[in-house]
Amino acid sequence: MTQPKKMAILVGGGPAPGINSVIGAATIRAVLEGVEVLGVRDGFKWIMQGNIEHVTPLTIDAVSRIHFRGGSHIGIARANPTLDPQHLENTIISLLRLNVSTLITIGGDDTACSAIRLQEKSAGRIRVVHVPKTIDNDLDLPREVDTFGYQTARHVGVEIVKNIMVDARTTSRWYFIISMGRKVGHLALGIGKAAGATLTLIPEEFTGRESRLKCIVDTLVGAIVKRLSYGSKDGVAVIAEGVVLDIDPEELAGIEHVERDAHGHIRIAEVSLGEILKAAVQQRLKEMGITTTIVAKNIGYELRCADPIPYDMEYTRDLGYCAAKYLIDGGDGALISMQGGHFVPVPFSKLLDPKSGRARTRPVDIRSSRYAIARRYMIRLRRDDFEDPHELAKIASSTGRSPSEFREEFGYLLEMEPPPLDLEKA
């Protein structure tokens, strides 16, 4: 007698609040439909080696209350089965040995790419859907659709930044807070704007800039001296970690020795971006005769396994239900999304960038009203400062430079300023 086919669930990439809600909702829906569910532990790590021992049967009793908690009930790993054709074949054979006919992958752009390749390679033997998870909010969904985990991560990040802002004001020091965001600045901008940080720096605004590190340092120095001209010695800059990616390796001491993950990405946690910026900014300020206490702090790991806020709990339960139901009804090869309160399967074919062959990512739109408003609230050098002779003289005097010398040194930053916000045309 042929055994009933099973559904498998695995999680790849890094943690994000809401993973357990997806696992729980998908399991409950499948079991109620008479489908047995297996949790594949540690992503692709074991099954890509042909090892099928790290599998956990999932039942309604086991998952009915896991949606309240962060982390992953079945573990997680960044293992990439697409780097070696044999690993991809091993993955398919492992799932077939487990009598799996349908698979739900949960992860970001790298896991989405693995899911797409797996679905192609299986040639109908295993039907696959992907649930988009990343606190970076960078998968190529419509602008108004967040990836799950982002809202919780932002919420927790804002609470951290709020407390740091009080410390900064109390102790008259600056904080450089390095936020997760490997390729895009959604999380950093969301935290910085909501918390009212002094300024936020994201990769998108520095794209294509020569001497990128100098540009970043001068932006931070400009904010510090502008605050000083107002009589304030404190501030908080939220900086997306992804600003490091396109900096000339020669500008980042030792970066060529930094470890890379299975997808070839620099392990940004190994790059002391905050300390590099702190040292560079303090050196620049020292040349101006300014002494400022700067503290570099990374946030990210505090956000990834937080218990999901109600928004993400509801959102991810919807995603998990739809993922299981879509597969049970015969669906295949799609990213699972909720758009405007409705389930919308996005075909895998629409996710890949034809040039790179990788899943597309969604950058912050620095031409949007949302970004333009965020910039208006930041304390950083602006065109107005250079056009008003009184403001220019006041700021320049904080650096021991004449207005013309200050303009010569920092005026190029105005090229990065968005155009005036016209709400009638927005």
Secondary structure, 3 states (H helix, E strand, C coil): CCCCCEEEEEEECCCCCCHHHHHHHHHHHHHHCCCEEEEECCCCCCHHHCCCCCEEEECHHHHCCHHHCCCCCCCCECCCCCCCHHHHHHHHHHHHHCCEEEEEEEECHHHHHHHHHHHHHHCCCCEEEEEEECCCCCECCCCCCCCECHHHHHHHHHHHHHHHHHHHHHHCCEEEEEECCCCCCHHHHHHHHHHCCCEEECHHHHCCCCCHHHHHHHHHHHHHHHHHHCCCCCEEEEEEHHHHCCCCHHHCCCHHHCCECCCCCECHHHCCHHHHHHHHHHHHHHHCCCCCCEEEEEECHHHHCCCCCHHHHHHHHHHHHHHHHHHHCCCCCEEEEEECCEEEEEEHHHCECCCCCCECECCCCCCCHHHHHHHHHCCCCCHHHHHCHHHHHHHHHCCCCCHHHHHHHHHHHHHHCCCCCCCCCC
